[in-house]
Amino acid sequence: MTSVAAVPDVLRAIRANLELTQTELAERLGVSYATVNRWEGGDGSTKPQKVKLASILALAEEAGIDFADPGDSAIVKSGRRSRAAKGDTKTTKPMEQMLWDAACSIRGEKDAAKFKDYLLPLLFLKRLSDVFDDEISRLADEFGDREVALEIVEEDKELLRFYLPKEARWSVISGRESYDWPPDDRGRSTTPKDIGEHLTKAVRAVVRYNPSLSGVIDVVDFAAERNGERDINPAKLRGVVEAFSDPRYRLGLADVQPDFLGRAYEYLLRKFAEGSGQSAGEFFTPTEVGFLMARILRPRPGETCHDYACGSGGLLIKLQLIARELDPTSKVPLKMFGQELQAESYAVVRMNTIIHDMDVDLQRGDTMINPKFRDSVGGLQQFDIVVANPMWNQTFSPDILEDDPYDRFAKAGGVTSGKGDWPWLQHTLAVMNDGGRAAVVLDTGAMTRGSGSKNDDKERNIRKWFVDRDFIEGVVLLPDNLFYNTSAAGIIVILNKRKPATRKGKVLMLNASRRFTKGRPKNFLDSADVVELARIYQAAEPVEGEFAVVEAAELVNADYNLSPSRWIARAADVEKRSIPELLDNLRTLDQQLTALNAIVYSLVKQVAK
């Protein structure tokens, strides 16, 4: 017999080896889901009785599990698949799997683009709850007792960054702890009839105590109905809560690395994007592209950073992460500013920045028509760093560009009536301060359209204006099939209003098109390649097939064609071999051809007979 202390490990191993959910395991053991959840949590509040313990051991034997002796610490050895222990949560893969398992548990209830509406607020609530527990434990160490700490917090909620009422704590949501719902002011019961109503009540309670989370955590009604039917079946929703309740996936302060949760979150966005095609590409920039932009820009502590089409906030977050990596001892964070048009994305970016403990000034609105960040005299606020991945090839009405009150277009190369890529770069330039630098992702056609044409071309004229004034520091050609809204390559344009002396009058061309890892359904840049590409760019030394420094005079002669593929000859794909080796190969091929001819002749001769 194994010790009762080993039960949580045993249950997790059983579920792993037999591929059972907690609900399915509960059915096999003849108990409720909540009971299994409490047993697996291992908090000591509930222990299996002798009969149920015997059932657990019998099921463990079926699963091929061996136990340590009762006197030992709880160790479970499996003859099949192993499970990560709680101490192994500082990796990304288990969390990614948990998130996608949760998404798959409601597949069919909602299309992929809607998964995030339900999963992300739940993920955020789980994070808040686990951090709340951590802060209570910290106060318990200070005051000597957890119950005393909870009582003090109830009296002074300012001791915590975010206070969670009991009904919104994950231990109650998951069923590990009971909660007596108080009657309303007319004496009627307020007890929710299912998990959907419970979650809706929980997030609304969180907002009552934390008004700053309004529009972040309460963006959906988990109990919403259409035509008398729930949008998400409560049983499906309970499966999501179950997935999030796995003890391996605790999201407290000491459980995860600083960017662990953010990367898992972006994994979920990537999976949504795979299923929702073009619309997903509007808010999701591949993680590795964002890190490449941040490594090229090399943000410094205290700099102001702006993304005028910030989507989920990924580009701003990566600037902060790279700034910390470059200067880990600095206590001065970047100052972040983001604008987003879509209400849904606006809620997501607020959630994402809170998850990362980042202070970001976020505004909603159409950047092209109504840029929200203004200076003291009503002009555009300017920043040290600007990053963006605006919609590619967007068409704007010429009236908007011609009558712009901020003079972003007519005085910066002119107004184009075609694609909207260069208007975005004109806006970028307008919000860069005198020493500002920027990285903007655009369609590759923005670098070539109009070059070589005998007719006057407005896009080519804007490129000419930027090159002649030496604002373009570099252009990076990305690999094909990275982005979810297109299989096209995309480019990163690097602007700099104060180029180093060694880069004046030149444009750095980086062809990263071959630096990709094949993926399904999309390719990706390996993290080592991201670091190497940034190093090549910063070194600014020619690399055959990848990097070239192009003089402005050469660009003029090429009619301002700024495509890296125009300036960088790709290294030959064939292997270089000596002439004797080639002659040997030729002789071998000739011999093979002679032998094949003999076989064909023999076959034809037999048919002729």
Buried (B, 14 or more C-beta within 10 A) or exposed (E): EBBBBBBBBBBBBBBBBBEBBBBBBBBBBEBEBBBBBBBBBBEEEBEBEEEBBEBBBEBBEEBBBEBBEEEEEBEBEBEEEEBBEBEEBEEBEBBBBBBBBBBBBBEEBBEBBBBBBBBBBBBBBBBBBBBBBBBBBBBBEEBEEBEEBBEBBEEEBEBBEBBBBBBBBBBBBBBBBEBEEEEEEEEEEEEBEBBBBBBBBBBBBBBBBBEEBBBBBBBBBBBEEEEEEBBBBBEBBBBBBBBBBBBBBBBBEEBBEEBBBBBBBBBBBBBBBBBBEEBBBBBBBBBBBBBBBBBBBBBBBEBBBBBBBBBBBBBBBBBBBBBBEBBEEEEEBBBBBBBBBBEBBBBBBBBBBBBBEBEBBBBBBEBBEEBBBEEEEEEBBBBBBBBBBBBBBEEBEBEBBEEBEBEBBEEBBBBBEBBBBBBBBBBBBBBBBEEBBBBBBBBBBBBBBBBEEEEEBBBBBBBBBBBEEBBBBBBBBBBBBBBBBBEBBBBBBBBBBEBEEEBEEBBBBBBBBEBBEEEEEBBBBEEEBBEBBBEBBEEBEEEEBBBBBBEBEBBEEBBBBBBBBBBBEEEEEEEEEEEEEEEEEEEEEEEEEEEEEEEEEEEEEEEEE
